[in-house]
Every structure is written in C-alpha cells, then in structure tokens.
Amino acid sequence: MMTDPQYPPTTARHGRPAPPVTATERRQANAKPGRNILAIVGLLLGLAALGVAFVPEIGFVTWPLAGLGLILAIAGLVQVKKGTTGDRGVAITATVVSVAALLSTAGLLLYSTFLGGGESGLHLPAVASDKHTVVFEVTSAGGATVRYGSLSDQRTENAPASTDAWQGQASYNNGSYLLTLTADTRNSNVNNEIKCAILVDGKKVAENSGTTIALCTANVS
C-alpha cells in the first residue's frame, strides 16, 4: 500500500516543529480555485435583463432575469469568500449588472407612473381624444371578478356569467405602462374556464386562460 511521501517538518511558531506535510496536502494548497459557474450564469442573466429593460414589449421580463441573476451573483460571492471557487471579479460584476438592470426598469416604471400624469397618463375609462386605445377582455361562462388597469391605477368590476366577452377600456397618449388584467371565478365549486386578453390599438398584446383564474400582463408605450 502506497502512502504520500512526507516532507521534512518545518519549524512552527514558539519553536515547536510543525506536523509533516504530505504531497496530497501540498497539491491541495497549491491548486487553483475552479471557475465560478454561479457568478458566470448570474452575469449572463444580468446582461440579458439590462438588454431588455428598455424594450417596451418585453421589458417586464427584466424583473425575473435580474432577480435570478442577482441571487446567483451573491451565491457566487459566497463561494469566493469560502475559497471554493475563484472569479471574484466576475461575481462582483454580475452583482453590479443585475442591480443596474433592476434599478433601470424600476426607474422607467416610476417615471411612467408618477411623471406620466395629465396628458401622458393611462386614462380609466378611455378618453376619446387619446392616441392609443386599450381594451381589457374577459370571457367567463360562470362569471368572474375582474381587476384591470396599470400598477398605479386599477378598477374592479364583475363580469356576468355569459358566453360573450366582457370588456373594459382605457386609453393613453404617451408614456410606458405595465398593463394588468386579472379575472378569477366567484364560485370555486364550478369548473369555470376563464380567458383574458389585452388589446392595444386593436392588436392583441397578451392573452391567457385558466379554470379558476386568468392573468394577463403587457408592457406598452
């Protein structure tokens, strides 16, 4: 049975000899830390989030991309601190990029919400003179409670049991808005298929369906 060769002991502090060091221990001490996969993936997600943050149609995906990227970046920093992986610079960059993406999309949302008032606000109900029209549409044979509008301004109505579509209308001139439409059944004992859709200027920008609840979201400008 082969054993690791032992190197001569070195002199430790206080004059006591240090225990012998084996070849395996010396290789482990000299080994370079591995690649930080978590930090690398976090950086890629952060860059992707930052890239779509300013695209109105898909800007809402910035939140999950940047959030996951930030979590992975922080996990990568923890691994660097423990010494199990390297790429400390990559982990720090991933953290900064993910935070920048979150701040960018939050800033755009706050701008459109609080600085987009007056002629630039989302109007509920619709104003005939506005440039853009928004139609919130729900189909529910068993009836549903409907909440629609933007994050800063929503309305709640009851869609009656009917095979015809219920509609709510809004309008706007300028600005970016995260439109939301939620429809849920008022009777959980009834198997009620609910469909929702959001149309902007006659073009369908979101649609979804479910047996008890349906949720539609769309980022528009």
KEFI-460645 format. One line per field, with one value per residue: residue in three letters; x, y, z of N, C-alpha, C, O in turn. Coordinates in Angstrom, 2 decimals. Example, Ala and Ser with C-alpha at 12.3 -4.5 7.8 and 13.67 -1.06 7.14 Angstrom:
// residues 2
aa c(ALA	SER) .
nu c(13.19	12.85) .
nv c(-5.69	-2.25) .
nw c(7.80	7.08) .
cau c(12.30	13.67) .
cav c(-4.50	-1.06) .
caw c(7.80	7.14) .
cu c(13.20	12.90) .
cv c(-3.30	0.03) .
cw c(7.80	7.87) .
ou c(14.24	13.41) .
ov c(-3.32	1.14) .
ow c(8.46	8.04) .
END
This chain:
// residues 221
aa c(MET	MET	THR	ASP	PRO	GLN	TYR	PRO	PRO	THR	THR	ALA	ARG	HIS	GLY	ARG	PRO	ALA	PRO	PRO	VAL	THR	ALA	THR	GLU	ARG	ARG	GLN	ALA	ASN	ALA	LYS	PRO	GLY	ARG	ASN	ILE	LEU	ALA	ILE	VAL	GLY	LEU	LEU	LEU	GLY	LEU	ALA	ALA	LEU	GLY	VAL	ALA	PHE	VAL	PRO	GLU	ILE	GLY	PHE	VAL	THR	TRP	PRO	LEU	ALA	GLY	LEU	GLY	LEU	ILE	LEU	ALA	ILE	ALA	GLY	LEU	VAL	GLN	VAL	LYS	LYS	GLY	THR	THR	GLY	ASP	ARG	GLY	VAL	ALA	ILE	THR	ALA	THR	VAL	VAL	SER	VAL	ALA	ALA	LEU	LEU	SER	THR	ALA	GLY	LEU	LEU	LEU	TYR	SER	THR	PHE	LEU	GLY	GLY	GLY	GLU	SER	GLY	LEU	HIS	LEU	PRO	ALA	VAL	ALA	SER	ASP	LYS	HIS	THR	VAL	VAL	PHE	GLU	VAL	THR	SER	ALA	GLY	GLY	ALA	THR	VAL	ARG	TYR	GLY	SER	LEU	SER	ASP	GLN	ARG	THR	GLU	ASN	ALA	PRO	ALA	SER	THR	ASP	ALA	TRP	GLN	GLY	GLN	ALA	SER	TYR	ASN	ASN	GLY	SER	TYR	LEU	LEU	THR	LEU	THR	ALA	ASP	THR	ARG	ASN	SER	ASN	VAL	ASN	ASN	GLU	ILE	LYS	CYS	ALA	ILE	LEU	VAL	ASP	GLY	LYS	LYS	VAL	ALA	GLU	ASN	SER	GLY	THR	THR	ILE	ALA	LEU	CYS	THR	ALA	ASN	VAL	SER) .
nu c(0.85	0.63	1.73	1.42	4.36	6.23	7.12	9.97	9.52	8.61	9.71	7.60	5.75	6.87	8.90	8.13	8.04	6.38	3.69	4.35	4.02	2.05	2.26	-0.23	-1.61	-0.04	-0.49	-3.20	-3.11	-1.78	-3.44	-5.44	-8.39	-11.60	-13.68	-16.19	-19.20	-21.78	-21.52	-20.86	-23.17	-24.98	-24.00	-24.50	-27.32	-27.87	-26.86	-28.57	-31.01	-30.53	-30.34	-32.97	-34.42	-35.14	-36.86	-40.05	-42.09	-41.22	-40.10	-40.93	-39.88	-37.50	-37.51	-37.70	-35.36	-33.21	-33.52	-33.04	-30.45	-29.12	-29.37	-27.86	-25.38	-24.76	-24.62	-22.39	-20.44	-20.38	-19.29	-16.75	-15.77	-15.62	-13.58	-13.87	-14.25	-13.06	-12.84	-13.64	-13.93	-15.75	-18.05	-18.56	-19.02	-21.30	-23.13	-23.29	-24.25	-26.74	-28.10	-28.11	-29.79	-32.21	-32.63	-32.85	-35.19	-37.01	-36.79	-37.80	-40.42	-41.32	-41.07	-42.95	-45.20	-45.42	-44.48	-45.77	-48.25	-51.41	-51.79	-50.16	-50.80	-52.29	-55.59	-58.51	-61.89	-61.62	-60.46	-61.76	-60.21	-57.59	-54.50	-53.95	-55.71	-56.90	-58.05	-59.46	-60.21	-62.45	-63.60	-65.97	-67.84	-69.05	-69.03	-67.03	-64.69	-63.18	-60.13	-58.50	-56.21	-53.41	-50.30	-50.41	-52.99	-56.04	-59.12	-62.03	-64.39	-67.39	-67.71	-70.41	-72.00	-71.63	-71.47	-70.52	-67.95	-66.66	-65.77	-63.36	-62.25	-59.52	-57.20	-54.41	-51.89	-49.04	-46.01	-44.91	-46.34	-47.24	-49.54	-52.21	-54.36	-56.65	-58.68	-60.89	-62.78	-65.96	-67.12	-65.84	-66.59	-67.49	-66.56	-64.99	-63.99	-61.80	-60.93	-58.58	-57.58	-55.53	-55.77	-54.16	-54.66	-56.19	-54.60	-53.69	-51.91	-51.47	-52.53	-54.32	-55.40	-57.43	-58.75	-59.83	-58.71	-57.31	-54.58	-53.30	-50.64	-48.96	-46.40	-46.38	-45.94) .
nv c(-1.19	2.11	5.21	8.76	10.65	12.18	15.46	17.15	18.32	21.64	24.49	25.56	28.26	29.53	27.73	25.07	22.08	21.91	19.79	17.09	17.63	16.25	15.04	15.17	17.07	19.26	19.57	20.20	22.64	24.21	24.17	25.76	27.74	26.61	27.43	29.91	29.05	29.85	32.64	33.31	32.54	34.20	36.69	36.57	36.45	38.92	40.70	40.07	40.89	43.64	44.29	44.01	45.73	48.23	47.77	48.12	46.14	43.73	44.37	43.71	41.25	41.76	41.86	39.08	38.01	39.70	39.49	36.74	36.64	38.30	36.82	34.53	35.75	36.74	34.30	33.30	35.09	34.31	31.76	32.46	33.76	31.62	30.28	28.19	28.56	30.64	33.68	36.21	38.82	38.48	37.70	40.03	41.85	40.68	41.07	43.89	44.47	43.15	44.53	47.07	46.59	46.06	48.55	50.19	49.32	49.75	52.51	53.36	52.46	53.99	56.52	56.48	56.13	58.16	60.52	60.60	61.85	63.61	64.52	62.48	60.23	56.99	56.53	55.78	55.57	55.19	57.94	59.77	61.40	60.54	59.09	56.33	53.28	51.00	47.78	45.69	42.37	39.79	36.48	34.44	31.82	31.21	33.56	36.17	37.92	40.90	42.62	45.38	47.51	49.61	49.28	51.40	52.33	50.91	49.20	47.55	45.19	43.26	40.54	39.33	36.03	34.68	33.84	35.73	38.18	40.13	43.56	46.04	49.39	51.57	54.31	56.16	58.69	59.20	57.71	54.86	51.78	49.23	47.06	45.36	42.56	40.75	37.98	36.18	33.35	33.54	31.46	28.79	26.17	25.60	24.45	26.54	27.90	30.45	33.16	35.62	38.73	41.33	44.16	46.50	49.31	47.72	45.50	42.37	42.01	40.46	37.37	34.83	31.90	29.97	27.64	28.57	31.05	33.74	35.50	38.35	40.26	43.13	45.10	48.27	51.10) .
nw c(0.00	-1.02	0.27	0.81	0.26	2.84	3.65	5.03	8.36	9.15	11.04	13.49	15.03	18.22	18.49	18.24	16.34	13.19	12.05	9.75	6.18	3.69	0.25	-1.02	0.51	-0.06	-2.81	-2.77	-1.46	-3.30	-5.44	-7.95	-7.54	-8.81	-11.73	-11.34	-11.66	-10.91	-10.65	-13.28	-14.76	-13.46	-14.29	-17.06	-17.05	-15.85	-17.79	-19.92	-18.80	-18.51	-21.16	-22.15	-20.66	-21.61	-23.66	-24.72	-25.26	-24.12	-21.74	-19.18	-18.46	-17.37	-14.57	-13.46	-14.68	-13.86	-11.11	-10.58	-11.59	-9.76	-7.39	-8.02	-8.44	-5.88	-4.52	-5.84	-4.89	-2.23	-2.47	-3.38	-1.13	0.63	-0.54	-2.31	-5.01	-7.75	-9.61	-8.57	-9.48	-11.58	-10.18	-8.69	-10.77	-11.94	-9.89	-9.81	-12.41	-12.43	-10.39	-11.57	-13.76	-12.44	-11.16	-13.38	-14.76	-12.71	-12.44	-14.93	-14.68	-12.47	-13.56	-15.67	-14.15	-12.11	-13.25	-15.56	-15.67	-16.27	-19.62	-20.42	-18.97	-18.13	-18.93	-17.26	-17.21	-20.86	-22.87	-25.48	-27.16	-26.96	-28.23	-28.25	-27.78	-25.30	-24.67	-22.35	-22.04	-21.11	-20.94	-19.53	-18.67	-16.28	-14.84	-13.29	-11.14	-11.97	-12.29	-13.51	-15.38	-14.70	-12.80	-11.02	-11.08	-10.87	-11.68	-10.41	-11.34	-11.93	-14.01	-15.74	-15.83	-18.87	-22.34	-23.96	-24.43	-21.76	-21.52	-20.71	-20.91	-21.74	-22.22	-23.68	-24.25	-24.23	-22.81	-20.81	-19.78	-17.49	-18.11	-16.53	-16.07	-14.34	-13.77	-11.83	-10.71	-9.10	-7.85	-6.50	-6.63	-9.11	-12.26	-14.11	-16.98	-17.72	-19.77	-20.70	-22.21	-23.58	-25.57	-27.61	-29.44	-31.13	-31.52	-30.30	-27.38	-25.19	-23.74	-21.94	-20.08	-17.80	-15.32	-12.93	-12.53	-14.40	-15.73	-17.22	-18.55	-19.84	-21.18	-22.37	-24.61) .
cau c(0.00	1.45	1.33	2.00	5.64	6.17	8.20	10.54	8.73	9.14	9.67	6.40	5.95	7.22	9.94	7.62	8.05	5.07	3.47	4.80	3.06	2.05	2.19	-1.63	-1.93	0.66	-1.19	-4.45	-2.80	-1.33	-4.43	-6.16	-9.84	-12.30	-14.49	-17.38	-20.30	-22.91	-21.26	-20.90	-24.57	-25.58	-23.59	-25.24	-28.71	-27.89	-26.69	-29.82	-32.02	-30.21	-30.60	-34.39	-35.08	-35.63	-37.72	-41.40	-42.92	-40.75	-39.36	-41.35	-39.09	-36.30	-37.62	-37.23	-33.99	-32.28	-33.64	-32.31	-29.04	-28.59	-29.27	-26.70	-24.16	-24.47	-24.16	-21.02	-19.57	-20.25	-18.32	-15.42	-15.37	-15.27	-12.39	-14.15	-14.15	-12.42	-13.64	-14.26	-14.32	-16.96	-19.16	-18.87	-19.61	-22.65	-23.97	-23.49	-25.09	-28.10	-28.69	-28.34	-30.98	-33.38	-32.83	-33.27	-36.61	-37.78	-36.82	-38.73	-41.77	-41.66	-41.22	-44.22	-46.30	-45.56	-44.20	-46.57	-49.62	-52.03	-51.99	-49.33	-51.21	-53.25	-56.90	-59.55	-62.13	-60.94	-60.75	-61.91	-59.19	-56.26	-53.95	-53.93	-56.82	-56.62	-59.25	-59.28	-61.29	-62.58	-64.69	-66.15	-69.21	-69.58	-68.86	-65.72	-64.32	-62.15	-59.33	-57.76	-55.60	-51.95	-49.90	-50.73	-54.41	-56.81	-60.55	-62.58	-65.76	-67.88	-68.11	-71.53	-71.91	-72.07	-70.53	-70.00	-66.78	-66.74	-64.69	-63.06	-61.50	-58.62	-56.51	-53.26	-51.20	-47.60	-45.55	-44.82	-47.23	-47.39	-50.98	-52.53	-55.75	-56.84	-60.07	-61.00	-64.16	-66.59	-67.63	-64.76	-67.15	-67.87	-65.45	-65.24	-62.83	-61.72	-59.95	-58.35	-56.76	-55.32	-55.57	-53.73	-54.92	-56.75	-53.64	-53.62	-50.55	-51.37	-53.70	-54.09	-56.63	-57.32	-60.03	-60.37	-58.13	-56.51	-53.79	-52.64	-49.83	-48.30	-45.66	-46.61	-45.57) .
cav c(0.00	3.31	6.37	10.01	10.98	13.27	16.42	17.43	19.29	22.99	24.99	26.36	29.35	29.15	26.71	23.72	21.64	21.74	18.42	16.88	17.94	15.22	15.54	15.48	18.34	20.33	19.79	20.90	24.02	24.93	24.07	26.99	27.59	26.35	28.50	30.23	28.89	30.66	34.03	33.45	32.49	35.43	37.80	36.44	36.83	40.36	41.37	39.89	41.76	45.03	44.48	44.09	46.67	49.41	47.33	48.20	44.94	42.61	44.91	43.14	40.07	42.21	41.55	37.74	37.79	40.41	38.94	35.47	36.95	38.84	35.72	33.70	36.53	36.74	32.94	33.20	35.81	33.48	30.70	33.07	34.02	30.35	29.79	27.01	28.96	31.92	34.63	37.21	39.96	38.13	37.73	41.43	42.44	40.14	41.75	45.28	44.50	42.77	45.65	48.14	46.24	46.26	49.98	50.79	49.05	50.42	53.93	53.55	52.28	55.15	57.67	56.40	56.15	59.41	61.67	60.49	62.25	64.52	64.02	61.29	59.15	56.00	57.03	54.80	54.93	55.74	59.29	59.65	62.17	59.94	58.46	54.87	52.66	49.73	47.00	44.53	41.46	38.58	35.56	33.54	31.30	31.18	34.84	36.36	39.23	41.40	43.78	45.77	48.83	49.59	49.05	52.55	52.68	49.73	49.16	46.23	45.03	41.89	40.10	38.41	34.73	34.84	33.38	36.93	38.73	41.39	44.46	47.28	50.22	52.62	54.99	56.98	59.41	58.95	57.03	53.40	51.27	47.79	46.80	44.11	42.12	39.53	37.53	34.94	32.91	33.84	30.21	27.82	24.83	25.47	24.36	27.72	28.28	31.90	33.63	37.06	39.26	42.78	44.65	47.89	49.76	46.60	44.41	41.59	42.02	39.46	36.53	33.72	31.22	29.09	27.10	29.40	32.39	34.05	36.72	38.88	41.46	43.62	46.36	49.01	52.51) .
caw c(0.00	-1.16	1.07	0.35	0.88	3.79	3.54	6.35	9.12	9.27	12.40	13.75	15.99	19.58	18.49	18.10	14.94	12.58	11.59	8.36	5.12	2.65	-1.12	-1.33	1.14	-0.76	-4.08	-2.48	-1.09	-4.48	-6.51	-8.24	-7.41	-10.06	-12.29	-10.57	-12.60	-10.46	-10.99	-14.74	-15.17	-12.95	-15.16	-18.33	-16.80	-15.62	-19.09	-20.67	-18.18	-18.84	-22.58	-22.47	-19.75	-22.33	-24.77	-24.13	-25.38	-23.31	-20.62	-17.89	-18.12	-16.66	-13.14	-13.11	-15.13	-12.98	-9.76	-10.54	-11.78	-8.51	-6.44	-8.40	-8.23	-4.44	-4.20	-6.33	-3.96	-1.04	-2.80	-3.42	0.25	1.23	-1.19	-3.12	-6.41	-7.99	-10.40	-7.70	-10.29	-12.32	-9.23	-8.37	-11.98	-12.08	-8.89	-10.24	-13.62	-12.06	-9.66	-12.54	-14.53	-11.58	-10.96	-14.65	-15.02	-11.66	-12.78	-16.04	-14.16	-11.66	-14.46	-16.37	-13.18	-11.37	-14.10	-16.77	-15.40	-17.22	-20.97	-20.64	-18.10	-18.59	-18.55	-16.98	-18.51	-22.02	-23.35	-26.94	-27.89	-26.80	-29.43	-28.18	-27.06	-24.65	-24.38	-21.48	-22.45	-20.30	-21.25	-18.40	-18.71	-14.92	-14.18	-12.68	-10.63	-12.89	-11.89	-14.71	-15.40	-14.57	-11.42	-10.18	-11.17	-11.26	-11.46	-10.12	-11.80	-12.01	-15.34	-15.56	-16.49	-20.25	-23.36	-24.62	-23.75	-21.02	-21.94	-20.03	-21.85	-21.26	-23.32	-23.28	-25.32	-24.16	-21.60	-20.78	-18.75	-17.29	-18.03	-15.85	-16.13	-13.56	-13.68	-11.06	-10.55	-7.82	-7.29	-6.65	-6.83	-10.51	-13.20	-14.92	-17.80	-17.87	-20.75	-20.66	-23.30	-23.62	-26.93	-27.73	-30.81	-31.88	-31.62	-29.06	-26.84	-24.12	-23.56	-21.03	-19.70	-16.64	-14.87	-11.85	-12.59	-15.59	-15.51	-18.42	-18.33	-21.06	-21.03	-23.60	-24.60) .
cu c(0.89	0.89	2.00	3.34	5.50	7.39	8.72	9.71	9.43	9.00	8.47	6.74	6.21	8.21	9.44	7.63	6.62	4.91	3.92	3.68	3.17	1.97	0.77	-2.02	-1.26	0.00	-2.49	-4.20	-2.42	-2.35	-5.15	-7.66	-10.50	-13.11	-15.76	-18.59	-21.49	-22.72	-21.36	-22.34	-25.30	-25.25	-24.35	-26.70	-28.83	-27.75	-27.94	-30.91	-31.79	-30.51	-32.07	-35.12	-35.72	-36.48	-39.15	-42.16	-42.50	-40.00	-39.73	-40.54	-37.78	-36.34	-37.16	-35.79	-32.99	-32.34	-32.88	-30.81	-28.39	-28.41	-28.05	-25.39	-23.77	-23.99	-22.73	-20.04	-19.35	-19.24	-16.90	-14.91	-14.95	-14.00	-12.61	-14.06	-13.43	-13.38	-14.36	-14.72	-15.59	-18.19	-19.56	-19.53	-21.05	-23.61	-24.30	-24.44	-26.54	-28.81	-29.00	-29.58	-32.24	-33.67	-33.33	-34.75	-37.50	-37.89	-37.79	-40.18	-42.22	-41.87	-42.58	-45.41	-46.51	-45.27	-45.00	-48.02	-50.17	-52.24	-51.19	-49.77	-52.13	-54.62	-57.89	-60.78	-61.44	-61.40	-60.72	-60.79	-57.80	-55.83	-54.09	-55.10	-56.39	-57.95	-58.85	-60.48	-61.27	-63.79	-64.78	-67.61	-69.85	-69.48	-67.50	-65.60	-63.10	-61.47	-58.44	-57.24	-54.09	-51.60	-50.33	-52.22	-55.19	-58.29	-60.96	-64.04	-66.11	-68.31	-69.24	-71.29	-72.49	-71.02	-69.95	-68.86	-67.13	-65.56	-64.59	-62.12	-60.66	-57.96	-55.33	-52.68	-49.72	-47.28	-45.52	-45.63	-47.18	-48.87	-51.21	-54.03	-55.85	-58.32	-60.10	-62.47	-64.68	-67.14	-66.59	-65.29	-67.53	-66.62	-65.64	-63.98	-62.89	-60.63	-59.82	-57.46	-56.66	-55.02	-55.21	-53.84	-55.39	-55.84	-53.54	-52.17	-50.37	-52.65	-53.32	-55.43	-56.36	-58.70	-60.65	-59.84	-57.33	-55.85	-53.10	-51.86	-49.18	-47.64	-45.74	-46.12	-46.17) .
cv c(1.24	4.43	7.60	10.24	12.18	14.16	16.73	18.48	20.63	23.44	25.90	27.48	28.76	27.97	25.29	23.31	21.46	20.30	18.28	17.12	16.87	15.86	15.93	16.82	19.50	20.62	20.55	22.36	24.85	24.93	25.40	26.76	27.39	27.55	28.68	30.22	29.77	32.13	34.26	33.47	33.75	36.63	37.76	36.86	38.34	41.15	41.26	40.80	43.22	45.32	44.66	45.11	47.84	49.04	47.26	46.89	43.82	43.09	44.28	41.92	40.45	41.79	40.14	37.48	38.43	39.86	37.64	35.69	37.47	37.74	34.85	34.44	36.55	35.36	32.72	33.92	35.01	32.36	31.24	33.30	32.74	29.75	28.57	27.31	30.29	32.88	35.65	38.42	39.72	38.20	39.16	42.11	41.97	40.83	43.16	45.35	44.15	43.89	46.81	47.86	46.46	47.75	50.66	50.57	49.67	51.92	54.23	53.44	53.48	56.38	57.66	56.53	57.53	60.65	61.65	60.88	63.15	63.86	62.74	60.10	58.15	56.39	55.87	55.55	55.68	57.16	59.27	60.33	61.57	59.20	56.94	54.36	51.32	49.05	45.80	43.61	40.19	37.78	34.54	33.08	31.31	32.49	34.95	37.77	39.71	42.62	44.14	47.19	48.72	49.34	50.18	52.89	51.48	49.91	47.72	46.19	43.54	41.59	39.09	37.08	34.84	34.26	34.55	37.51	40.02	42.26	45.66	48.09	51.27	53.26	55.78	57.66	59.03	58.18	55.52	52.89	49.75	47.52	45.43	43.83	40.78	39.22	36.22	34.62	33.24	32.59	29.13	26.40	24.56	25.42	25.42	28.10	29.77	32.23	35.14	37.47	40.77	43.18	46.12	48.30	48.61	45.40	43.69	41.51	41.03	38.65	35.35	33.09	30.33	28.63	27.93	30.82	32.54	35.41	37.11	40.14	41.84	44.95	47.10	50.44	53.18) .
cw c(0.00	-0.30	0.51	1.02	1.78	3.64	4.94	7.08	9.16	10.71	12.58	14.73	17.37	19.63	18.36	16.63	14.43	12.12	10.14	7.36	4.04	1.28	-1.50	-0.74	0.43	-2.11	-3.85	-2.14	-2.30	-5.60	-6.69	-8.08	-8.77	-10.53	-11.48	-11.51	-12.21	-10.84	-12.50	-15.24	-14.68	-13.81	-16.48	-18.16	-16.57	-16.90	-19.93	-20.13	-18.54	-20.30	-22.92	-21.60	-20.48	-23.55	-24.25	-24.15	-24.44	-22.07	-19.28	-17.49	-17.43	-15.20	-12.82	-13.52	-14.17	-11.56	-9.61	-10.71	-10.51	-7.47	-6.75	-8.17	-6.75	-3.99	-4.67	-5.43	-2.68	-1.29	-2.85	-2.01	0.95	0.62	-2.06	-4.62	-6.51	-8.68	-9.51	-8.49	-11.08	-11.41	-8.89	-9.57	-12.17	-11.10	-9.34	-11.43	-13.28	-11.31	-10.61	-13.38	-13.72	-11.38	-12.23	-14.90	-13.96	-11.95	-13.92	-15.57	-13.33	-12.52	-15.13	-15.42	-12.58	-12.20	-15.38	-16.56	-16.47	-18.55	-21.23	-19.80	-18.78	-18.05	-18.43	-16.47	-19.65	-22.32	-24.87	-27.71	-27.78	-28.07	-29.43	-27.34	-26.49	-24.33	-23.53	-21.70	-21.61	-20.76	-20.14	-18.36	-17.34	-14.18	-13.49	-12.11	-11.41	-12.27	-13.07	-14.59	-15.42	-13.11	-10.50	-10.17	-11.70	-10.94	-11.18	-10.53	-11.79	-13.44	-15.18	-16.28	-17.89	-21.18	-24.15	-23.78	-23.02	-21.44	-21.02	-20.91	-21.14	-22.47	-22.77	-24.51	-25.38	-22.89	-21.77	-19.60	-18.70	-17.07	-17.39	-15.96	-15.41	-13.49	-12.91	-10.80	-9.17	-7.14	-7.53	-6.89	-8.28	-11.37	-14.27	-15.69	-18.07	-18.88	-20.62	-21.82	-23.15	-25.06	-26.88	-29.18	-31.70	-32.02	-30.28	-28.60	-25.70	-24.08	-22.66	-20.70	-18.50	-16.22	-13.76	-11.88	-13.87	-15.37	-16.81	-18.04	-19.65	-20.75	-22.35	-23.46	-25.82) .
ou c(1.76	-0.33	3.02	3.46	4.73	8.52	7.99	9.23	10.65	8.26	8.34	7.87	5.82	8.34	10.26	7.26	5.76	5.91	3.87	2.51	4.26	1.65	0.57	-2.69	-1.82	-0.09	-2.85	-5.00	-2.68	-2.16	-5.44	-8.16	-10.03	-13.21	-16.34	-18.95	-22.13	-23.66	-21.88	-22.70	-26.14	-26.10	-24.81	-27.25	-29.78	-28.43	-28.35	-31.67	-32.73	-30.89	-32.40	-36.32	-36.72	-36.77	-39.44	-42.82	-43.34	-39.32	-38.93	-40.50	-37.04	-35.31	-36.28	-35.05	-32.04	-31.31	-32.15	-30.00	-27.25	-27.42	-27.29	-24.39	-22.60	-23.08	-21.95	-18.93	-18.26	-18.43	-15.96	-13.74	-14.03	-13.42	-11.64	-13.82	-13.22	-14.57	-15.55	-15.77	-16.41	-19.24	-20.75	-20.50	-21.92	-24.75	-25.45	-25.33	-27.46	-29.98	-30.03	-30.35	-33.23	-34.83	-34.13	-35.49	-38.63	-38.95	-38.51	-41.05	-43.35	-42.75	-43.28	-46.48	-47.64	-45.78	-44.92	-48.92	-49.50	-52.80	-51.51	-49.16	-52.67	-54.78	-58.09	-60.73	-60.76	-62.55	-59.76	-60.45	-56.88	-56.66	-54.32	-55.45	-55.62	-58.86	-58.01	-61.63	-60.22	-64.87	-63.81	-68.50	-71.08	-69.82	-66.89	-66.30	-62.10	-62.14	-57.70	-57.76	-53.54	-52.49	-50.58	-52.66	-55.01	-58.65	-60.33	-64.83	-65.23	-69.15	-69.03	-70.48	-73.68	-69.83	-69.01	-68.84	-67.81	-64.47	-65.60	-61.27	-61.04	-58.13	-55.24	-52.94	-49.22	-48.13	-46.04	-45.61	-47.08	-49.39	-50.49	-54.85	-55.22	-59.13	-59.41	-63.29	-63.94	-67.58	-66.48	-64.53	-67.86	-65.73	-66.38	-63.01	-63.88	-59.54	-60.81	-56.69	-57.58	-54.14	-55.86	-53.19	-55.02	-56.24	-53.33	-51.31	-49.24	-53.73	-52.16	-56.48	-55.22	-59.71	-61.88	-60.45	-56.73	-56.49	-52.40	-52.37	-48.87	-48.24	-45.22	-45.91	-45.99) .
ov c(1.42	4.56	7.51	10.05	13.10	13.69	16.59	19.43	20.72	22.85	26.90	27.60	27.63	27.30	24.37	24.10	20.93	19.64	19.25	16.84	16.62	17.04	16.91	17.62	20.59	21.78	21.42	23.23	26.05	25.62	26.10	25.69	27.92	28.56	27.71	31.25	30.36	32.78	35.29	34.32	34.30	37.50	38.79	37.56	38.96	42.16	42.22	41.40	43.95	46.44	45.38	45.34	48.39	49.90	46.42	46.55	43.03	42.30	44.32	41.56	39.59	41.41	39.98	36.80	37.78	39.77	37.44	35.03	37.13	37.72	34.49	33.84	36.40	35.26	32.05	33.44	35.03	32.05	30.58	33.05	32.75	28.82	27.96	26.40	30.99	32.89	35.91	38.99	40.62	38.70	39.47	42.85	42.76	41.13	43.59	46.19	44.79	44.17	47.47	48.78	46.97	48.16	51.59	51.51	50.08	52.52	55.22	54.19	53.94	57.20	58.68	56.97	58.02	61.73	62.57	60.31	63.43	62.76	62.00	59.04	58.41	56.56	55.10	56.12	56.68	57.53	58.80	59.90	62.06	58.75	56.34	54.95	50.58	49.68	45.00	44.03	39.58	38.34	33.84	33.87	31.40	32.55	33.94	38.68	39.00	43.53	43.29	47.98	47.83	49.21	49.95	53.66	51.07	50.68	46.79	47.04	42.68	42.29	38.06	37.00	35.06	34.20	34.38	37.35	40.90	41.74	46.23	47.51	51.78	52.80	56.03	57.26	58.61	58.01	54.98	53.50	49.08	47.73	44.47	44.75	39.80	40.09	35.27	35.53	33.22	32.65	28.61	25.52	23.43	26.26	25.22	28.56	30.29	31.65	35.85	36.67	41.42	42.60	46.91	47.72	48.53	44.39	44.33	41.00	40.77	39.17	34.93	33.66	29.97	29.14	27.98	31.72	31.58	36.34	36.30	40.99	40.98	45.83	46.62	50.93	54.38) .
ow c(0.85	-0.16	-0.18	2.23	1.50	3.52	5.92	6.46	9.20	11.50	11.87	15.19	17.66	20.65	18.35	15.76	15.14	11.82	9.39	7.65	3.54	1.14	-2.22	-1.40	0.32	-2.52	-4.64	-2.50	-2.34	-6.61	-5.72	-8.43	-9.77	-9.84	-10.99	-12.08	-13.07	-11.30	-12.94	-16.06	-15.40	-14.03	-16.97	-19.01	-17.04	-17.09	-20.59	-20.90	-18.83	-20.65	-23.86	-21.79	-20.02	-24.38	-23.41	-23.17	-24.02	-21.42	-18.35	-16.32	-16.96	-14.64	-11.97	-12.80	-13.73	-10.89	-8.63	-10.06	-10.21	-6.74	-5.84	-7.77	-6.41	-3.17	-4.00	-5.21	-2.10	-0.42	-2.41	-1.72	1.77	1.18	-2.51	-5.41	-5.52	-8.39	-9.69	-8.20	-11.24	-11.81	-8.80	-9.40	-12.51	-11.45	-9.26	-11.46	-13.79	-11.57	-10.47	-13.69	-14.23	-11.43	-12.17	-15.22	-14.25	-11.75	-13.87	-16.00	-13.46	-12.24	-15.17	-15.82	-12.52	-11.89	-16.20	-17.18	-17.47	-18.63	-22.16	-19.90	-19.85	-16.84	-19.37	-15.38	-19.42	-22.08	-25.46	-28.81	-28.44	-28.86	-30.47	-26.31	-27.11	-23.78	-23.93	-21.55	-21.42	-20.95	-19.85	-18.06	-17.23	-13.00	-13.16	-12.53	-11.50	-11.79	-13.57	-13.80	-16.08	-12.27	-9.32	-9.32	-12.85	-10.05	-11.66	-10.13	-11.68	-14.01	-14.52	-17.20	-18.06	-20.84	-24.92	-22.56	-23.57	-21.69	-20.60	-21.59	-20.09	-23.60	-21.57	-25.64	-26.41	-22.01	-22.74	-18.53	-19.73	-15.97	-17.68	-15.94	-15.81	-13.17	-13.27	-10.67	-8.19	-5.99	-8.64	-7.29	-8.64	-11.22	-15.24	-15.10	-18.59	-18.85	-20.46	-22.35	-22.65	-25.70	-26.19	-30.05	-32.87	-32.58	-29.24	-29.32	-25.28	-24.36	-22.62	-21.00	-18.22	-16.70	-13.64	-11.30	-14.35	-14.88	-17.42	-17.30	-20.48	-20.14	-23.36	-22.36	-26.02) .
END
